[in-house]
Amino acid sequence: MTDKAFQDYYPEELSHCYGCGRNNAQGLQLKSYWDGEESRALFQPEDKHMAVPGFVYGGLIASLIDCHCTGTAAAAAYRAQGRAMDTKPPIRFVTASLHVDYLAPTPIEALLEIRGKIIEVTPKKVIIEASVMAGKTLCAKGKVVAVHLPESMLKKMKGE
Amino acid sequence: MTDKAFQDYYPEELSHCYGCGRNNAQGLQLKSYWDGEESRALFQPEDKHMAVPGFVYGGLIASLIDCHCTGTAAAAAYRAQGRAMDTKPPIRFVTASLHVDYLAPTPIEALLEIRGKIIEVTPKKVIIEASVMAGKTLCAKGKVVAVHLPESMLKKMKGE
């Protein structure tokens, strides 16, 4: 892992995401990194993230997969363009579709490892497969189709 | 809608879910109700739930669909058994798989309407299709396969 996460390269105004924005003090602040050809993030759930006592709620798993995969999509797109992540224009992906299979109850005390594997990179979209491990237990598998942040969102943000 | 939500019938010890537990003060406390043959919930996102300024992050949408559908699955299972929701034994579902298609950016200021449509009810699982509307805009569609809370989770909760 390197010191700077994928999400640390997001422009300031696009770094407020509840799941992974460094500028969202109340959010999860997920951070994703390259680990060879795959990407990797670690996340420690808090007690409040429970489904039932002792286990993580499904929405957190979905959120971690979602943000890890859009981050990985951005990193993969920079790489496909042969560009470093601190070069312009910035690349920021959002989720077109998310699929999660919950394979085993996720213990809330475990440090979770989220991994992403790049399946496809095209100019319009990136497809990522994800896994969520608690120790040696595969708790969830996911798949995300990520697309570039729509112009309509940027325009509304700028008040246009 | 009736006064008491599906989630209000969950047993005390199974009402801590971050997404929908009445006993989770820090959670979303989603509440779902019958609306004819479908189910319905309303949710007002907070500022912190943003993806980028002005829009809801995808993990919240996934969480709302998830909890609304597991609640609807329980309600549908009681109904299939011809039982009222305050009768025993309690029925509590968890998510086996979750799919979300994000169709339009979800404005953060909008009161969201989550609807569930029951596709299949068997003794082992319930399949629900969901939609998330912001006013007249269909922001997301979802599909959940819900299964009964595993015995292993109950045992661990009881310290067995």
Chai-1 contact restraints between the chains, C-beta under 6 A:
chainA,res_idxA,chainB,res_idxB,connection_type,confidence,min_distance_angstrom,max_distance_angstrom,comment,restraint_id
A,L14,B,V52,contact,1.0,0.0,6.0,A-B,restraint_1
A,H16,B,M50,contact,1.0,0.0,6.0,A-B,restraint_2
A,H16,B,P53,contact,1.0,0.0,6.0,A-B,restraint_3
A,C17,B,A51,contact,1.0,0.0,6.0,A-B,restraint_4
A,C17,B,Y57,contact,1.0,0.0,6.0,A-B,restraint_5
A,Y18,B,K48,contact,1.0,0.0,6.0,A-B,restraint_6
A,Y18,B,H49,contact,1.0,0.0,6.0,A-B,restraint_7
A,Y18,B,Y57,contact,1.0,0.0,6.0,A-B,restraint_8
A,G19,B,Y57,contact,1.0,0.0,6.0,A-B,restraint_9
A,G19,B,G59,contact,1.0,0.0,6.0,A-B,restraint_10
A,Q26,B,K48,contact,1.0,0.0,6.0,A-B,restraint_11
A,K48,B,Y18,contact,1.0,0.0,6.0,A-B,restraint_12
A,K48,B,Q26,contact,1.0,0.0,6.0,A-B,restraint_13
A,H49,B,Y18,contact,1.0,0.0,6.0,A-B,restraint_14
A,M50,B,H16,contact,1.0,0.0,6.0,A-B,restraint_15
A,A51,B,C17,contact,1.0,0.0,6.0,A-B,restraint_16
A,V52,B,L14,contact,1.0,0.0,6.0,A-B,restraint_17
A,P53,B,H16,contact,1.0,0.0,6.0,A-B,restraint_18
A,P53,B,M157,contact,1.0,0.0,6.0,A-B,restraint_19
A,G54,B,K156,contact,1.0,0.0,6.0,A-B,restraint_20
A,G54,B,M157,contact,1.0,0.0,6.0,A-B,restraint_21
A,F55,B,M153,contact,1.0,0.0,6.0,A-B,restraint_22
A,Y57,B,C17,contact,1.0,0.0,6.0,A-B,restraint_23
A,Y57,B,Y18,contact,1.0,0.0,6.0,A-B,restraint_24
A,Y57,B,G19,contact,1.0,0.0,6.0,A-B,restraint_25
A,G58,B,D66,contact,1.0,0.0,6.0,A-B,restraint_26
A,G58,B,T95,contact,1.0,0.0,6.0,A-B,restraint_27
A,G59,B,G19,contact,1.0,0.0,6.0,A-B,restraint_28
A,G59,B,A62,contact,1.0,0.0,6.0,A-B,restraint_29
A,G59,B,S63,contact,1.0,0.0,6.0,A-B,restraint_30
A,G59,B,D66,contact,1.0,0.0,6.0,A-B,restraint_31
A,A62,B,G59,contact,1.0,0.0,6.0,A-B,restraint_32
A,A62,B,A62,contact,1.0,0.0,6.0,A-B,restraint_33
A,S63,B,G59,contact,1.0,0.0,6.0,A-B,restraint_34
A,D66,B,G58,contact,1.0,0.0,6.0,A-B,restraint_35
A,D66,B,G59,contact,1.0,0.0,6.0,A-B,restraint_36
A,T95,B,G58,contact,1.0,0.0,6.0,A-B,restraint_37
A,T95,B,Y102,contact,1.0,0.0,6.0,A-B,restraint_38
A,A96,B,Y102,contact,1.0,0.0,6.0,A-B,restraint_39
A,S97,B,D101,contact,1.0,0.0,6.0,A-B,restraint_40
A,L98,B,V100,contact,1.0,0.0,6.0,A-B,restraint_41
A,H99,B,H99,contact,1.0,0.0,6.0,A-B,restraint_42
A,V100,B,L98,contact,1.0,0.0,6.0,A-B,restraint_43
A,D101,B,S97,contact,1.0,0.0,6.0,A-B,restraint_44
A,Y102,B,T95,contact,1.0,0.0,6.0,A-B,restraint_45
A,Y102,B,A96,contact,1.0,0.0,6.0,A-B,restraint_46
A,P105,B,M153,contact,1.0,0.0,6.0,A-B,restraint_47
A,M153,B,F55,contact,1.0,0.0,6.0,A-B,restraint_48
A,M153,B,P105,contact,1.0,0.0,6.0,A-B,restraint_49
A,K156,B,G54,contact,1.0,0.0,6.0,A-B,restraint_50
A,M157,B,P53,contact,1.0,0.0,6.0,A-B,restraint_51
A,M157,B,G54,contact,1.0,0.0,6.0,A-B,restraint_52
